[in-house]
Amino acid sequence: MELRVLGCSGGIASGQATTAFLVDHTLLVDAGTGVGSLQPHEMSKIDSILLTHSHLDHISHLPFLLNTLIGLGHPTIEVYALRETLEALQDHIFNNIIWPDFTQLPSKAAPSVRLNTIEIGQTITVGDKQVVVLPAFHSVPAVGYWVGNEQAAFAFSGDCSQNDVFWEALNNLPPVDMLIVDNQYTDEEKGISALAKHYYPASLAEDLRKLTYYPPVYISHLPTVNTDAVITEINCDLASWSPKVLMTGHRYQLAAKVDQPDSETVAQPL
């Protein structure tokens, strides 16, 4: 399984883009500004999108993606998200004011996008992958995802803060070969972190101890300013996990450890 990081930042800056992961060329997890790095022929391979929540940094480029694909005569894209997320898209994006209603274009019978409601705990099949909807704890209704097939599995917390349920859910699923978790703030910023419902290093370290195994941990959603300070604290507070920072533009090849006991998940720059 290949996971390509189109964007993994908490904001925008030169060389940085917000959350979007492309899995095996066809599955998009979130649709932030990172989608803009794809060429049209790469966009045309996407058939499904998982959204974690409705915040702009995770959905901003879904309208632009659909606008490109409608010109290519692309089949309907299947978008999966919580009811609240889909309602936000329909009410505030695809409302014929901010953007055309691509749930009705080019026709009601064959629209550019179909919005599919999912629920926490649900398992859906997307291509050759099983997707489990994980509970998350953010400032708006949000989820994470466990995504796996016969090759490997990864999990993504989405935007999240301290809770028990995400970790309990992970413990009840097959182990992942890659765990992606967000961290926006330093420990000194735990006040604003509590308001924004994002992890800071000490809180993430505390929650990671709720896991019953040690998957490779990758950090996403770092800020575009004060980044080095956040990374320094992450390396200190999460030292026993040897965390790695996700890098925009990198590809991560995932393979089940049972098949390759001496291998590690390797990031390869594009």
N, C-alpha and C positions, 0 to 999 in steps of 0.2 A: 504494500500500500504506500502511495506517495502523498505526502502533505506538502503543498507549496504555499509558502507564506506570502500573500499579496500585500498584506498590511497587518501590523500588530501593535501599533502605537496608540497611546491615549490621546493623541492630537496630530496635527499636521505640521510638517517642517520639511525642508529639503532632504530628500532621501527617506522620509517617513510617511506612512499612510495608516489610516485607521483600519480596524479589524476586518479581514477577509481571508479565508483559507480555502484553497482549491484542492480537493481530494480526488486523485485519479482522473483529473481532467474534466470530470462530469458533475461533481457534487461541490457546491459552494456553501461554506459555513460562514454566515454573516456576509454583508454586502456593503462594507464601508468603502472609503476612498481608494483602498488598495485594488479594487476591481478595475480602476482606471489604468492599471499597468498591463492589462490583457489586450492582445490584438483581437480584431473581430473574429478571425478564424478560431481563436482560442475560446472566445465567448460562445461561439456557435456549438461547442461541445457540451456546454452546461445544460443539464436537463432538470436538476433539482437544487433547491436552496433551503438550508436550515437557518432560521433566524432565532437568535437568543432573546432579543427584546427590541423595543421600539426606538431606542435612542438613535439620534441622527448618525453618530459615528459608526453605527452597525448596519444602517439601512440606506445611507445617502446615495449610493450608486446603483441601487436596484432600479430606479426609474431610468437612468441612463443606459444600463445594460439592456433593459427591455426595448428602449428606443432604438438601440443598435440592432437587436435581433429581429424586430418587426420588419426591418428593411431587408432582412435575409430570408424572410419567409420561414422562420424557425418554428418548430412545433411548440405547443404550450409548455411553459416552464411551471413546474410544480413547486410552490413555496409552502413550507411547513412552519407553523409558529403557534403560540398561544392565541386564544381568542382575542385577548386584549391587544396583542401586537398587531393582529390582522385588522382589527377595528381601527387602530391608529393609522395604519396604511391606507385603508379605504376612506376614512374621514378626512385625513390631513394631507395625503399625498395624491392618491388616485381619485381626486374629487372634481376633475375638470377645471380646477382653478390653479392649484399649484402644479398639477401635471395631468395629462389625459388619463382617463380611466382605462388602463390596459387590461382590466379584468373583463372589459367588453369589446376590446379592439384586437385584431381587425374585425372580429365578429363575436357575437355571444356564443355561437356554436364552437368557435375555435379561437379563443382569446389568447393574448400573449402570455398571460399568467393566470394560474388558478391558485387561490388561497385556501390552503387546507388547515383546518384546526386540529391541533394536537393537545394532549393533556399530559401532565406530569405522571411518570410511571409507564406511559404508553410505549410500546415497541412497534416501529414501522419498518418496512422493507424499502430500501432505496437502492435500486440496481442490485449489486451483489452484496450489499451491506445491510446489516441490522443496525438500527438506530434506536437507542433508548433515551427517552426524554427525562433528564435529571432535574430535580428541584434546585433552584438557586435563590439567593437572597440579595436583591438589589433594590434601588429606589423606585423602580417600576416593576410590574410583573415580568419575570425573567426565568429562563431555564438554561441548563447546560446540556451537553450531549455526550453519550457514550456511542462511539461509532466503531464497528468491527466487522470483519469477515474471516474467512479461513486463514488469511495471511497474518493479520495483526489487529490491534485495536488501539484507539486513543480516546481520551476524554478531555472535554473542554468545559471549564466552569462558566464561560461567559463572563459577564461582569458580576462580581459576587463579593460578599463580605461574610463575617463569621456566622456560622450556623452548624447544625449537626446533620441535617437531612441530606445534603449533597454527599457528604462523606459516608453516611450510612448506606446510601444508594450505591456508591462505588464499591463498598465492601461486599455488597450482595451480587455483584456482577463479575464476570471473568476479568482477571487482572489486565491492565492496559500496558502497552509498550511505550506510551507517551502520555503524560498528564500536563495539560496546558492550563495554567491558572493566572489570574490577573493580579497586578500589584501597581497601584497608582501613586501611593504616597509613602513618605517616610514615617518612622515611628513617632516623630515629633508632631506630625500632622494628623494624628489619630482622631482629633476632633472633627476636622473637615472630612476625614475618611468615614467617620460614623454617619455624618450627614449624607455623604454621597453614596454610602453603602459600597465601598471598595475595600479590598484588603490593603493593609500595610504590613511590613515584614514580620513583626512580632505576632500579629493576629494570624497571618498565614501559617507561620511556624506552628502555632498552637493548634490550628485546625488540621494541618498535615499529620500531626501525631494521632489523629483519630483514624487514620488509615491502618489497615492490618498488614500492609505490605509496602515495599519501597519501589514505586515506579520511577522512571526518569522524569524529573520535574523541569518544565520549561515555563518561563515567565513571560507574560504578554501584558499589554496595556500600560507600559511604562510611560511616564510623562515626557514631553519633548524638552522640558527645562528641568534642571536639577536631577537629571538622569543618573549621573555618576553617584550622587549621594544615595539615591534609592538602591542602586545596584550594590553599593558597598554594604548597606544594611542587609540586603537580601543575602549576600554571601556570608555575612556574619550570623544572622539569625537562623538561616536555613543551611548552615554549614554541613550538617549531617546528611543532607539531601543532595549535596553537590549540584545546586540548581544551575541551569543554563538559561540564557536570555534568548528568546526568539529573535530572529533577524529577518527583516523584510527582504524578500528576494531569495531566501534560502529554500531549498527543498529538503524534506526529511523523509528518508526511506525507512519504513517501518517493517520489521519482520518479527514474527513470534519468537521469543527467546527459547522456547522448547525445541525449535528447529535449529537455532543457531546459538548455542549456549554461551559462546565466547564473543558474540557480536554485541555492538551497541548501536543505538539509533544515531545516525550520522547526518549532519547538516552539510549540504553541498550548495555553495553559492551558484546562482544562475550564470 
